[in-house]
């Protein structure tokens, strides 16, 4: 059971082929999905991503797109 205010995260396999992102397609990029769509339980993930420098963020996005 998922609370009506929660969203189930879809598996990340094939992420590069599934944009736009988020449950409503409101994020054009994976980076935008992390920065604009991660609140509540995902706040720590967004905060950690924000703390990375540009190279670190690029490496995370590159990894996600390789799945």
N, C-alpha and C positions, 0 to 999 in steps of 0.2 A: 503494500500500500504506500502510495506516494501522496503526500499532502497536496491539495490543489494549488498551493503556492510554491511547490517545488517542481523541478524538472529533472527527468532522468537524462543522464549524459549518454549520448550514443557512443558506441565503440569508436575508437580513433583510427582503426585500421581503414585505409583508403581515404583518409581525410583530404588528401590533395585533390580528390575527384568529387568532393561533396559540397563545395562552396555554392552559394554563400552559407555562412555559418550561424549558429545558435538556433534555437527551436523555431524562431520566426524568420530566419534568413536575414536578420538585420545587420550582421557583420560581414563585410565584403572579404575580409582576410582573417587568417587564423590569429594574427596578432591583435586585431580589433576585437575578436571574440574574447580573448583573454582579458584585454583592458576594459572593454565596455560591457561585458556580460557576466563577469564573475564577482558575485556578491554573496552575502550569507556565508554558507559553509565553504565557499570557494574564495573568500576574501584573502586568506593566507597565500593561496597560489597566485592571485593577482598581485599582491603586495611583493612577493618574492620576485615575480617577473618584472615588475616596475623597478625593483632595486638593481637589476642587471644593467650593464652598459649596453650600448647598441650592438656590439659584437656578441655579447652573451645572449641577447634577445634573438639575434639573427640565427645563432646556433640552435636555440630551442625551436624556432620556427622551422629551420631546416630539418631538424630531427622529426618534428611532427609531420612534415610533408613527406618524409621518407617511409612513414608507416603504411 
